């Protein structure tokens, strides 16, 4: 995994702790903030990130999203 993209609007809706924690824990991975990832239906209801170029991860809470990303990173 080379990069994780975060939606700026989603950061305001609860994903910001995930962004800060992972950026501090895994500085070797690129963490990019984007205005929009193009998955607005998911983004308005859940915490969403895009891993790599195509894979989208979503979870109901920031804690669950953090757990999914940690498992994916290894």
Buried (B, 14 or more C-beta within 10 A) or exposed (E): BEEBBBBEBBBEBBBBBBBEBBBEEBEEBEBEEEEEBEBEEBBEEBBBBBBEEEEBBBBEEBEBBBEBBBEEEE
